[in-house]
Amino acid sequence: MTRIAVIGSGYVGLVSAACFAEIGHQVISVDNDSAKIAALERGETPIHEQRLPELLARHKGGRLRFSTSVPDAVRQSDAVFITVGTPQSQTGEADLSYVEAVAYEIASAIEGPKVIVEKSTVPVRTCEWLRDSLTLNGAPQGAFSVVSNPEFLREGAAVTDFLYPDRIVVGADDAAGAAIMQAIYQPLTSGSYYAEATRIAHASYRHANAPLVLTNAKSAELIKHASNAFLAMKISFINAVANISEAVGADIQQVCEGIGSDSRIGPRFLNAGIGYGGSCFPKDVQAFRSVAEQCNYDFSLLTEVMRINSEQRARFLKKIRGALWTLRGKRLGVLGLAFKADTDDVRESPAIAVIEALVQEGAQIKVYDPAGMANAKKLLSSPAVTYVEDEYEAARGSDALLILTEWAQFAALDLRRVRSLLKYPIMIDGRNLYEPAAIADAGFIYHSIGRPTVHPERPESPPLGFATQSIGANA
């Protein structure tokens, strides 16, 4: 058992704190937001994350405690994990001011051997700067180690990603830091956690014990940025292929199946849509490019990844115009606000960007998301946007229905009911949740990504002025 402090109780910090408690450690979750800490102590869960409420309820008041004091938590801990935000600055680089502020507080409280663990996504050399900052702010030299332990948690599946990882990356520059990190993760790397009757289950985990990749700090930092950049590249690549597919009349779903069947490539992240978003990929790709520039390397591939991602949203807006002719005065039902399914996170969400553009062109929006509406209201407060109670209310009286987030319930709509509620039988699917033939059979004009537009078997006369042909190469 290791005594652990986790500073920051956002998506990464709170999940990490709960999971460290789950595998047997004594954990203090720290945040400077006293209202959030009070809510956690009352048993409330501030973020939408599967299995997290279960873990918080299981360990709160036992192996998991909450605090607003960084110095107190540091004094009571052997390892201190930093999980504060690293937002994108105006220059495109990661803003490390929150990390620096936490380092100042940690330094004043180091009275014995500590391992300081950078778990936030940061550029290479951050551990080096963190080590210097701790020393300059009074931490005794030789009394602490600084380690990089990047997270690879997908929002919506973060708990199982933590407990059943593809790999655990630990970047340590000294033996003391490496040893305590190996001890912390031992329940996973030995497989002992997976034998516990009370474990969080994962039926398809392919490892008997979690793999650990032990590197130096700089390598670990680079692994995180390179991983996210590669995944973003994969998304942009398949979206570019989808645009070609649509132009020539191919079906991107079939293309993806053929590509993804190659074991060297694999099917994951080969899903054509309206582009990536969220708190990680946009800022991490930009930050990684900035790191390359500082190394005097022109990483133009990343520039193209970002360009394709931005263009994908613009192409989707053209698709909507192609289906509806003009947007001013149109009433559109929209399904989805979160940047992906199974989360309430709307940061850098493509759905938000599309809705904002539609509002600017004069459209009226009725929108529903199972988890993201409260957060979206903070960003999207236009009187042209109405938040409704379910997907069918979004469809009621609308000129078309747009799907912008891949929630499972949006892929299981009662199509006959939706058809009866819509003013016109038009569905524009930015996530390719339906098979075109099935949608046509249900009486819809169906526009999707990287596939031909389909019409009902016995198409009705389209409303005057509405374009119903695929925009194809002109998208």
C-alpha positions in Angstrom: 0.0 0.0 0.0 1.3 3.4 -1.0 0.1 6.8 0.3 -0.9 8.8 -2.8 -2.0 12.4 -3.4 -3.7 13.3 -6.7 -3.8 17.0 -7.3 -6.6 18.0 -9.6 -10.0 16.3 -9.7 -11.0 16.6 -13.3 -11.5 13.7 -15.8 -8.0 12.3 -15.3 -7.5 13.2 -11.7 -10.7 11.9 -10.2 -10.6 8.7 -12.2 -7.0 8.1 -11.2 -7.7 8.8 -7.6 -10.7 6.4 -7.5 -8.7 3.7 -9.4 -5.7 4.0 -7.1 -8.0 3.4 -4.2 -9.6 0.5 -6.0 -6.2 -1.3 -6.3 -5.4 -0.9 -2.6 -3.7 2.5 -2.0 -4.6 5.2 0.5 -5.5 8.3 -1.7 -6.2 11.9 -1.1 -7.9 13.7 -4.0 -7.1 17.4 -4.0 -8.7 20.3 -5.7 -8.8 24.1 -5.1 -12.5 24.2 -6.0 -14.1 23.9 -2.5 -17.5 23.4 -4.0 -16.4 20.5 -6.0 -14.7 18.9 -3.0 -17.8 19.4 -0.9 -19.9 17.7 -3.6 -17.5 14.8 -3.7 -17.7 14.5 0.1 -21.5 14.4 -0.2 -21.2 11.5 -2.6 -21.9 13.4 -5.8 -20.1 12.6 -9.0 -19.2 15.9 -10.9 -18.5 14.2 -14.3 -20.3 11.7 -16.5 -18.0 8.6 -16.5 -19.1 5.0 -16.5 -18.2 3.0 -13.3 -16.8 6.1 -11.6 -19.9 6.6 -9.3 -19.5 2.9 -8.2 -15.8 3.4 -7.3 -16.4 6.7 -5.4 -19.2 5.1 -3.4 -17.1 2.1 -2.6 -14.0 3.9 -1.4 -15.1 7.4 -0.2 -14.3 7.8 3.5 -12.1 4.7 3.4 -9.2 4.5 1.1 -10.3 7.7 -0.7 -10.4 11.1 1.0 -10.8 14.6 -0.4 -9.0 17.9 0.4 -8.5 21.4 -0.7 -5.0 21.7 0.8 -2.1 20.7 -1.4 0.6 21.0 1.3 -1.4 18.9 3.8 -1.9 16.2 1.1 1.8 16.2 0.1 2.9 15.8 3.7 0.7 12.8 4.1 1.8 11.1 0.9 4.7 9.1 -0.5 3.8 9.9 -4.2 2.1 13.0 -5.5 0.4 12.9 -8.9 -0.1 16.1 -10.8 -3.3 16.0 -13.0 -4.1 19.7 -13.5 -5.1 21.2 -16.8 -2.5 22.0 -19.5 -4.7 24.1 -22.0 -3.5 25.4 -25.3 -1.9 28.8 -25.1 -2.4 31.5 -27.8 0.9 30.4 -29.4 -0.3 26.8 -29.7 2.0 25.6 -27.0 0.8 23.9 -23.8 0.1 26.3 -21.0 2.0 24.9 -18.0 1.2 27.7 -15.6 -1.1 25.4 -13.5 1.7 22.8 -13.3 4.1 25.5 -12.1 1.6 26.8 -9.5 1.2 23.3 -8.1 5.0 22.8 -8.1 5.3 25.9 -5.9 2.8 24.5 -3.4 4.4 21.0 -3.4 7.9 22.4 -2.9 7.0 24.0 0.4 5.6 20.8 1.8 8.4 18.3 0.9 9.8 17.2 4.3 10.9 13.7 3.4 11.4 11.4 0.4 8.7 12.0 -2.2 8.0 11.0 -5.8 6.4 13.7 -7.8 4.6 12.3 -10.8 3.5 14.3 -13.8 0.4 12.7 -15.2 -1.1 15.6 -17.1 -0.3 15.7 -20.8 2.8 17.9 -21.2 5.5 18.5 -23.7 8.9 16.8 -23.6 11.3 18.3 -21.0 8.5 19.2 -18.6 9.8 16.9 -15.9 13.2 18.6 -16.2 11.6 22.0 -15.7 9.4 20.6 -12.9 12.5 19.3 -11.1 14.2 22.7 -11.4 11.1 24.5 -10.2 10.8 22.3 -7.1 14.4 23.0 -6.2 14.2 26.7 -6.8 11.1 26.9 -4.6 12.8 25.3 -1.6 12.4 21.5 -2.1 15.6 19.9 -0.6 17.8 18.5 -3.4 18.0 14.7 -3.2 14.7 14.5 -1.3 12.4 13.9 -4.3 12.2 12.1 -7.6 10.3 13.4 -10.6 8.6 10.9 -12.8 6.5 11.0 -16.0 3.4 8.7 -16.0 1.2 9.8 -18.9 -2.4 8.8 -19.0 -4.1 7.0 -21.8 -7.7 7.3 -20.6 -10.6 7.6 -23.0 -13.5 9.6 -21.7 -16.5 7.3 -21.3 -14.2 4.3 -20.7 -11.6 5.8 -18.4 -12.1 3.5 -15.4 -11.6 0.3 -17.4 -8.8 1.9 -19.4 -7.0 2.6 -16.1 -7.6 -0.8 -14.6 -7.1 -2.8 -17.8 -4.5 -0.8 -19.7 -2.9 -1.6 -23.0 0.3 -0.5 -21.3 1.5 1.6 -18.3 4.2 4.0 -19.3 6.6 5.1 -16.5 9.4 7.6 -17.3 11.9 7.6 -14.4 15.4 9.0 -14.4 16.4 7.4 -11.1 16.0 4.1 -9.4 14.0 5.4 -6.4 11.3 6.9 -8.7 11.1 3.7 -10.8 10.8 1.5 -7.7 7.9 3.3 -6.1 6.0 3.5 -9.4 6.5 -0.2 -9.9 5.1 -0.8 -6.4 2.1 1.5 -7.1 1.1 -0.4 -10.2 2.0 -3.9 -8.9 -1.6 -5.0 -8.4 -2.1 -4.5 -12.1 1.3 -5.6 -13.4 1.3 -8.8 -11.3 -2.3 -9.5 -12.3 -3.4 -9.9 -8.6 -6.1 -7.3 -9.0 -7.7 -9.4 -11.8 -8.1 -12.3 -9.4 -10.1 -10.3 -6.9 -13.8 -11.2 -6.6 -14.8 -7.5 -6.2 -12.8 -6.2 -9.2 -14.4 -4.1 -11.9 -14.9 -6.7 -14.6 -13.5 -6.5 -18.1 -14.5 -9.6 -20.1 -12.3 -9.1 -23.2 -9.0 -8.0 -21.6 -6.2 -9.7 -23.5 -3.5 -9.5 -20.9 -3.0 -11.7 -17.8 -1.2 -8.8 -16.2 -0.9 -5.2 -17.3 2.3 -4.5 -19.4 4.6 -1.9 -18.0 6.9 0.2 -20.3 9.8 1.7 -18.2 11.6 4.6 -19.9 13.4 7.8 -19.1 11.2 10.8 -18.5 11.7 12.5 -21.9 10.7 9.3 -23.7 7.6 8.9 -21.7 6.6 12.5 -22.4 7.2 12.0 -26.1 5.2 8.7 -26.1 2.1 10.6 -24.9 2.1 13.3 -27.5 3.2 11.0 -30.3 0.4 8.6 -29.5 -2.3 11.2 -29.6 -0.9 12.8 -32.7 -0.9 9.4 -34.4 -4.5 8.7 -33.5 -5.6 12.1 -34.7 -3.7 11.4 -37.9 -5.6 8.2 -38.4 -8.9 10.0 -38.0 -8.0 12.7 -40.5 -6.7 10.2 -42.9 -9.9 8.2 -43.0 -11.9 11.4 -43.3 -9.8 12.4 -46.3 -10.4 8.9 -47.8 -14.2 9.3 -47.1 -14.3 12.5 -49.1 -12.7 10.7 -52.1 -15.1 7.8 -51.5 -18.1 10.1 -51.6 -16.9 11.8 -54.8 -16.5 8.5 -56.7 -19.6 6.7 -55.4 -17.8 4.2 -53.1 -18.9 3.3 -49.6 -16.5 4.4 -46.9 -17.8 1.7 -44.5 -16.8 -1.0 -46.9 -13.4 0.7 -47.5 -12.8 0.9 -43.7 -13.6 -2.8 -43.4 -11.1 -3.6 -46.0 -8.4 -1.4 -44.6 -9.0 -2.3 -41.0 -8.8 -6.0 -41.7 -5.1 -5.6 -42.2 -3.5 -6.5 -38.9 -0.8 -3.8 -39.5 -3.5 -1.1 -39.5 -6.5 -2.4 -37.5 -10.0 -1.1 -37.4 -9.9 1.3 -34.4 -10.2 5.0 -35.2 -11.1 4.2 -38.8 -14.6 5.9 -38.4 -15.4 8.6 -40.9 -17.3 11.5 -39.4 -17.2 15.2 -38.7 -13.7 15.1 -37.2 -12.0 14.7 -33.8 -12.5 17.0 -30.8 -12.3 17.0 -27.0 -9.8 18.2 -24.5 -6.8 16.1 -25.9 -6.4 15.7 -29.6 -6.8 19.3 -30.8 -4.4 20.8 -28.2 -2.0 17.8 -28.2 -1.5 17.8 -31.9 -0.9 21.6 -31.8 1.4 21.3 -28.8 3.4 18.5 -30.5 3.8 20.6 -33.6 5.1 23.4 -31.4 7.6 21.1 -29.8 8.8 20.1 -33.3 9.2 23.7 -34.2 11.3 24.3 -31.1 13.5 21.5 -32.3 13.8 23.2 -35.7 11.8 20.4 -37.3 9.0 21.2 -39.7 6.4 18.5 -38.8 4.1 19.5 -41.7 2.2 16.2 -41.4 0.6 17.5 -38.2 -0.4 20.8 -40.0 -2.2 18.7 -42.6 -3.9 16.6 -39.9 -5.3 19.8 -38.3 -6.3 21.2 -41.7 -8.2 18.1 -42.7 -10.0 18.1 -39.3 -11.1 21.7 -39.7 -12.1 21.2 -43.3 -14.3 18.2 -42.3 -16.6 20.4 -40.3 -16.9 22.9 -43.2 -17.7 20.0 -45.6 -20.4 18.8 -43.3 -22.0 22.3 -43.3 -21.9 22.2 -47.1 -23.6 18.9 -46.9 -26.4 20.4 -44.8 -26.8 23.3 -47.3 -26.9 20.7 -50.1 -29.8 18.9 -48.4 -31.7 22.0 -47.4 -30.7 24.7 -50.0 -30.8 27.6 -47.6 -30.5 27.6 -43.8 -32.0 30.9 -42.7 -35.3 30.2 -41.0 -34.8 26.4 -41.1 -35.7 24.5 -37.9 -33.2 21.7 -37.4 -33.3 18.9 -34.9 -29.8 18.0 -33.6 -28.7 14.9 -31.7 -25.4 15.2 -29.9 -23.4 17.9 -28.1 -20.5 16.0 -26.5 -17.4 15.5 -28.6 -17.9 11.7 -28.4 -20.4 9.3 -26.9 -20.5 8.3 -23.2 -19.1 11.6 -21.8 -20.5 15.0 -20.9 -17.3 16.7 -22.2 -18.1 19.4 -24.8 -14.7 20.9 -25.0 -13.6 21.4 -28.7 -16.7 19.4 -29.7 -17.3 19.3 -33.4 -21.0 19.3 -32.6 -20.8 22.6 -30.9 -18.8 24.1 -33.8 -21.4 22.9 -36.3 -24.3 24.2 -34.2 -22.6 27.6 -33.9 -22.1 27.8 -37.6 -25.7 26.9 -38.3 -27.0 29.6 -35.9 -24.8 32.2 -37.6 -26.5 31.3 -40.9 -29.9 31.9 -39.3 -31.1 28.3 -38.4 -33.2 27.5 -35.4 -31.9 24.5 -33.4 -33.5 22.0 -31.1 -30.9 19.9 -29.6 -30.6 16.9 -27.3 -27.7 15.1 -25.7 -28.0 12.4 -22.9 -25.2 13.9 -20.8 -23.7 17.0 -22.4 -26.5 19.6 -22.2 -25.5 21.2 -18.8 -21.9 21.8 -20.0 -23.1 22.9 -23.5 -25.3 25.6 -22.0 -22.2 27.4 -20.7 -20.8 27.6 -24.2 -23.9 27.7 -26.4 -26.5 30.2 -25.0 -27.9 31.6 -28.2 -31.7 32.2 -28.1 -31.7 30.3 -31.4 -30.8 27.1 -29.6 -33.4 25.2 -27.6 -32.5 22.3 -25.3 -35.1 19.5 -25.3 -35.8 16.4 -23.2 -35.2 13.6 -25.7 -34.3 12.8 -29.3 -38.0 12.7 -30.5 -38.7 16.2 -29.2 -35.7 17.3 -31.2 -37.2 15.8 -34.3 -40.7 17.2 -33.8 -41.6 19.8 -36.5 -38.0 20.0 -37.7 -37.0 20.4 -41.3 -34.3 17.8 -40.9 -32.6 15.7 -38.2 -28.8 15.9 -37.8 -26.7 13.3 -35.9 -23.5 14.8 -34.5 -22.5 12.5 -31.6 -22.4 8.7 -31.8 -24.4 7.8 -28.7 -25.7 4.2 -28.9 -29.3 5.4 -28.4 -29.1 7.6 -31.5 -28.3 4.4 -33.5 -31.5 2.8 -32.2 -34.2 5.4 -33.0 -37.7 4.4 -33.7 -37.4 5.5 -37.4 -41.1 5.4 -38.1 -41.8 7.7 -35.2 -39.0 10.0 -36.2 -40.3 10.1 -39.8 -43.8 11.0 -38.5 -42.4 13.9 -36.3 -40.2 15.5 -38.9 -41.6 18.1 -41.3 -39.5 16.7 -44.1 -38.0 13.1 -44.2 -34.4 14.3 -44.2 -31.6 12.8 -42.0 -28.0 14.1 -42.1 -25.8 11.7 -40.2 -22.4 13.0 -39.3 -21.4 9.7 -37.6 -22.7 7.1 -40.1 -24.8 5.3 -37.5 -27.2 3.8 -40.0 -27.1 1.6 -43.0 -28.3 3.7 -46.0 -30.6 1.0 -47.4 -32.4 0.6 -44.1 -32.9 4.3 -43.7 -34.2 4.6 -47.3 -36.7 1.7 -46.6 -37.9 3.7 -43.6 -38.8 6.6 -45.9 -35.8 9.0 -45.4 -33.6 11.0 -47.7 -30.3 10.1 -46.0 -27.0 11.9 -46.2 -24.0 10.5 -44.5 -20.2 10.7 -44.6 -18.3 9.0 -47.5 -21.3 7.3 -48.9 -23.9 8.2 -51.6 -27.0 10.0 -50.6 -30.0 7.6 -50.6 -33.7 8.2 -51.2 -36.8 6.2 -50.3 -37.7 3.3 -52.5 -40.7 5.4 -53.8 -39.3 8.9 -53.3 -41.8 11.6 -52.6 -41.6 14.9 -54.4 -39.1 16.9 -52.6 -40.1 20.3 -51.1 -39.7 23.1 -53.6 -36.2 24.5 -53.5 -34.7 21.6 -51.5 -31.6 20.0 -53.1 -31.8 16.2 -52.5 -28.8 15.1 -54.7 -25.5 14.1 -53.1 -23.1 17.0 -53.2 -20.3 14.4 -54.1 -17.1 16.0 -55.3 -18.4 19.5 -54.5 -18.7 18.8 -50.8 
